[in-house]
Amino acid sequence: SVLVGVYHSGSIDVAKSEGEDAVQSFADVVVVCFTFVSFEAATLDILGEGKYSELMRVHPESGSSIISFKFGWALLGAMITTSCVGPLSDAGYFHVLFWISLVLSLAPLYPTLAGWIPEKVRTVQEQGMTKLCPGCLFDKGTFQEKKAPFIVITLCGLAAPVFAP
Protein backbone atom coordinates (compact mmCIF):
# COMPACT_ATOMS: atom_id res chain seq x y z
CA SER A 1 0.00 0.00 0.00
CA VAL A 2 2.95 2.31 0.60
CA LEU A 3 4.03 1.76 -3.00
CA VAL A 4 0.59 2.78 -4.25
CA GLY A 5 0.68 5.86 -2.04
CA VAL A 6 4.16 6.78 -3.20
CA TYR A 7 3.25 6.25 -6.84
CA HIS A 8 -0.04 8.17 -6.78
CA SER A 9 1.05 11.07 -4.57
CA GLY A 10 3.13 12.72 -7.28
CA SER A 11 6.32 11.85 -5.44
CA ILE A 12 8.07 10.85 -8.65
CA ASP A 13 7.61 14.29 -10.20
CA VAL A 14 8.62 16.02 -6.98
CA ALA A 15 11.77 13.89 -6.72
CA LYS A 16 12.71 14.67 -10.33
CA SER A 17 12.28 18.39 -9.76
CA GLU A 18 14.37 18.28 -6.56
CA GLY A 19 17.41 16.76 -8.24
CA GLU A 20 19.54 13.65 -8.27
CA ASP A 21 19.75 13.17 -4.49
CA ALA A 22 15.96 13.23 -4.16
CA VAL A 23 15.59 10.70 -6.98
CA GLN A 24 18.12 8.43 -5.24
CA SER A 25 16.23 8.73 -1.95
CA PHE A 26 12.95 7.99 -3.72
CA ALA A 27 14.52 4.92 -5.34
CA ASP A 28 15.70 3.77 -1.90
CA VAL A 29 12.14 4.01 -0.56
CA VAL A 30 10.85 1.96 -3.49
CA VAL A 31 13.54 -0.69 -2.92
CA VAL A 32 12.64 -0.90 0.78
CA CYS A 33 8.95 -1.31 -0.13
CA PHE A 34 9.73 -4.13 -2.56
CA THR A 35 11.95 -5.72 0.08
CA PHE A 36 9.04 -5.80 2.52
CA VAL A 37 6.83 -7.31 -0.19
CA SER A 38 9.48 -10.04 -0.60
CA PHE A 39 9.55 -10.58 3.18
CA GLU A 40 5.76 -10.96 3.17
CA ALA A 41 5.93 -13.52 0.37
CA ALA A 42 8.72 -15.44 2.09
CA THR A 43 6.86 -15.46 5.39
CA LEU A 44 3.67 -16.71 3.78
CA ASP A 45 5.65 -19.39 1.94
CA ILE A 46 7.34 -20.62 5.12
CA LEU A 47 4.07 -20.60 7.07
CA GLY A 48 2.32 -22.41 4.22
CA GLU A 49 5.01 -25.08 4.04
CA GLY A 50 4.76 -25.57 7.79
CA LYS A 51 1.01 -26.04 7.44
CA TYR A 52 1.51 -28.55 4.59
CA SER A 53 3.91 -30.51 6.77
CA GLU A 54 1.41 -30.52 9.62
CA LEU A 55 -1.41 -31.69 7.34
CA MET A 56 0.78 -34.43 5.88
CA ARG A 57 1.61 -35.68 9.40
CA VAL A 58 -2.07 -35.70 10.37
CA HIS A 59 -3.17 -37.29 7.04
CA PRO A 60 -0.22 -39.36 5.76
CA GLU A 61 -2.51 -41.08 3.25
CA SER A 62 -2.61 -37.82 1.27
CA GLY A 63 0.99 -38.28 0.22
CA SER A 64 2.39 -35.36 -1.67
CA SER A 65 -0.89 -34.40 -3.33
CA ILE A 66 -1.26 -31.21 -1.28
CA ILE A 67 2.20 -30.07 -2.42
CA SER A 68 1.30 -30.85 -6.06
CA PHE A 69 -1.94 -28.91 -5.60
CA LYS A 70 -0.08 -25.90 -4.22
CA PHE A 71 2.58 -25.90 -6.94
CA GLY A 72 -0.06 -26.34 -9.64
CA TRP A 73 -1.80 -23.17 -8.49
CA ALA A 74 1.54 -21.38 -8.16
CA LEU A 75 2.41 -22.34 -11.75
CA LEU A 76 -0.97 -21.14 -13.00
CA GLY A 77 -0.49 -17.86 -11.14
CA ALA A 78 2.99 -17.44 -12.62
CA MET A 79 1.64 -17.97 -16.13
CA ILE A 80 -1.16 -15.45 -15.60
CA THR A 81 1.28 -12.96 -14.08
CA THR A 82 3.75 -13.37 -16.93
CA SER A 83 1.04 -12.89 -19.54
CA CYS A 84 -0.37 -9.76 -17.85
CA VAL A 85 2.60 -7.85 -16.44
CA GLY A 86 4.49 -7.48 -19.71
CA PRO A 87 1.62 -6.02 -21.76
CA LEU A 88 0.50 -3.75 -18.91
CA SER A 89 4.06 -2.47 -18.43
CA ASP A 90 4.58 -1.94 -22.16
CA ALA A 91 1.34 0.05 -22.30
CA GLY A 92 2.48 2.20 -19.35
CA TYR A 93 -0.25 1.00 -16.97
CA PHE A 94 2.04 0.75 -13.97
CA HIS A 95 -0.69 2.03 -11.64
CA VAL A 96 -2.83 -0.99 -12.57
CA LEU A 97 0.05 -3.27 -11.57
CA PHE A 98 0.33 -1.50 -8.22
CA TRP A 99 -3.40 -1.92 -7.53
CA ILE A 100 -3.26 -5.59 -8.49
CA SER A 101 -0.27 -6.02 -6.15
CA LEU A 102 -2.17 -4.34 -3.32
CA VAL A 103 -5.16 -6.66 -3.73
CA LEU A 104 -2.94 -9.74 -3.92
CA SER A 105 -0.95 -8.71 -0.85
CA LEU A 106 -4.22 -8.40 1.10
CA ALA A 107 -5.58 -11.73 -0.21
CA PRO A 108 -4.19 -13.86 2.68
CA LEU A 109 -5.97 -11.65 5.20
CA TYR A 110 -9.48 -13.05 4.67
CA PRO A 111 -8.66 -16.77 5.06
CA THR A 112 -6.67 -15.92 8.17
CA LEU A 113 -9.45 -13.84 9.75
CA ALA A 114 -12.11 -16.35 8.69
CA GLY A 115 -10.28 -19.10 10.57
CA TRP A 116 -9.61 -21.24 7.51
CA ILE A 117 -6.09 -21.79 8.83
CA PRO A 118 -6.76 -23.13 12.31
CA GLU A 119 -4.04 -22.43 14.80
CA LYS A 120 -3.73 -22.91 18.52
CA VAL A 121 -4.36 -19.61 20.26
CA ARG A 122 -1.38 -18.74 22.44
CA THR A 123 -1.57 -16.57 25.56
CA VAL A 124 0.95 -14.51 27.46
CA GLN A 125 0.34 -16.71 30.52
CA GLU A 126 2.03 -19.69 28.83
CA GLN A 127 5.59 -20.40 29.88
CA GLY A 128 8.15 -18.75 27.61
CA MET A 129 5.68 -16.35 25.96
CA THR A 130 6.52 -12.65 25.93
CA LYS A 131 4.20 -9.86 24.83
CA LEU A 132 5.98 -7.64 22.30
CA CYS A 133 3.07 -5.30 21.61
CA PRO A 134 -0.75 -5.54 21.59
CA GLY A 135 -1.68 -8.67 19.63
CA CYS A 136 1.91 -9.84 19.16
CA LEU A 137 3.52 -12.58 21.26
CA PHE A 138 7.01 -14.04 21.04
CA ASP A 139 7.74 -17.64 22.04
CA LYS A 140 11.21 -17.54 23.61
CA GLY A 141 11.22 -21.28 24.32
CA THR A 142 10.60 -22.32 20.73
CA PHE A 143 13.05 -19.69 19.51
CA GLN A 144 15.78 -21.08 21.78
CA GLU A 145 15.07 -24.64 20.56
CA LYS A 146 15.06 -23.68 16.89
CA LYS A 147 17.50 -20.78 16.79
CA ALA A 148 19.65 -22.11 13.92
CA PRO A 149 16.79 -22.41 11.36
CA PHE A 150 15.50 -18.99 12.39
CA ILE A 151 18.92 -17.43 11.81
CA VAL A 152 19.32 -19.15 8.42
CA ILE A 153 15.84 -18.05 7.30
CA THR A 154 16.50 -14.49 8.49
CA LEU A 155 19.85 -14.31 6.70
CA CYS A 156 18.31 -15.70 3.51
CA GLY A 157 15.57 -13.08 3.67
CA LEU A 158 18.06 -10.28 4.28
CA ALA A 159 20.33 -11.52 1.50
CA ALA A 160 17.55 -11.73 -1.10
CA PRO A 161 17.63 -8.01 -2.05
CA VAL A 162 21.42 -8.11 -2.28
CA PHE A 163 21.45 -11.04 -4.70
CA ALA A 164 18.39 -9.95 -6.71
CA PRO A 165 19.23 -9.13 -10.33
Long-range contacts (C-beta under 8 A, 24 or more apart in sequence): 1-102, 1-105, 2-33, 3-30, 3-33, 3-34, 3-37, 3-98, 3-101, 3-102, 4-95, 4-98, 4-99, 4-101, 4-102, 6-30, 6-33, 7-94, 7-95, 7-98, 8-95, 8-98, 31-161, 34-161, 35-160, 35-161, 37-101, 37-105, 38-157, 38-160, 38-161, 39-157, 40-105, 42-153, 42-156, 42-157, 42-160, 44-108, 46-153, 51-117
